[in-house]
Amino acid sequence: VRELRNIGIQPDILLCRSRRPLTKEMRDKLSLFCDVSPEAVIEGLDTDSVYELPLIFEEQGFGGLVADRLGIDGKPDHSEWEQVVSRVRKPTHKVTVAMVGKYMALQDSYISVTEAIKHGGIANDAEVEVRRVDSEEIEKHGPEKLLEGVSGVVVPGGYGDRGVEGKIQAIRHCRENKVPFLG
């Protein structure tokens, strides 16, 4: 907040990331030193799913604070978001989707593809386990064991020749075994 004030920005609301609930004393101190009302100190506790946070913020009055600040009337309807959270917490299906690529040693590689697959699962009331399969391993050992039991296969793009034959083998395996494929 001090850094924000140094550049001329005064916050109206504080969203405080915390592992433990904020005590009344903590909220009062933050309120006093940051010049926001105690009701505008909103805690962001650890959750099982990031999708729960908007509902947790709403329980603390965050939406009303924003609406007041912006001069907006009305109460937001969170029923659709509650359904999303319900599908995340208790999906009715579980599927495994293999993602075959050549950068699998890097945990953050293909992160946008991984998240898109998981969002597709949420939309379809399914928990999606993404099995990361290195295309070079398919070149060495074949696709049969590495893709065994998957409900679908995604082959994201890549550059260069390394691992391409493994991707082709994975695609052929999908075509010949009628496994849904996206790539």
C-alpha positions, 0 to 999 in steps of 0.5 A: 500500500505504501508503494501504491501511495508513493505513485498516487494510488489509494486503495479502496479495498484490500484483498489479503492472501492468508493461510489463516483467518484474519483476527479482528485485531489484524483487520483493524490494524490493516484498516488503520494503517492502510486507510480503508474501512475494516469491512473493506479488508477481505481475506483470501484464505487458502482453498481447495480450488481457486474457483471458490474464491469469488464466492468466499469474497462475496460472503465477506461483502466484496461485491457490495463494496465494489458496487457501492464504489462504482455506483451500481445498484442491484445484487449479483446473481452467483447461481451459475458460478455456484454450479461451476464450483459444485462441478469442480468440487464433486464432478460426476465423471472422471476421465484421463486425457493424455497430452503427448508433447516433447517438452514434458520435462518442464512442468509449466510447458503446455500450461494453457493447454492443460488448463483448457482441458481441465476447463472442458472437464468442468463444463462437462461435469468431469474431473480430468486427469491430464497424463503427460506423455513424452513423445520421445518415450513413445518413439522408444517404447510405442504408444500402446502402454503409454496411452493405455486407458485414456479417454482422449489424446491431445497433441499440442504443437512444437518446433523442430524435428525432435519427438515428431515421430512419437507424435505421429505414432500417438496420432496413428494409435488414436485413429486405429483404436478410435480414441478421440484426438485433438491436435 
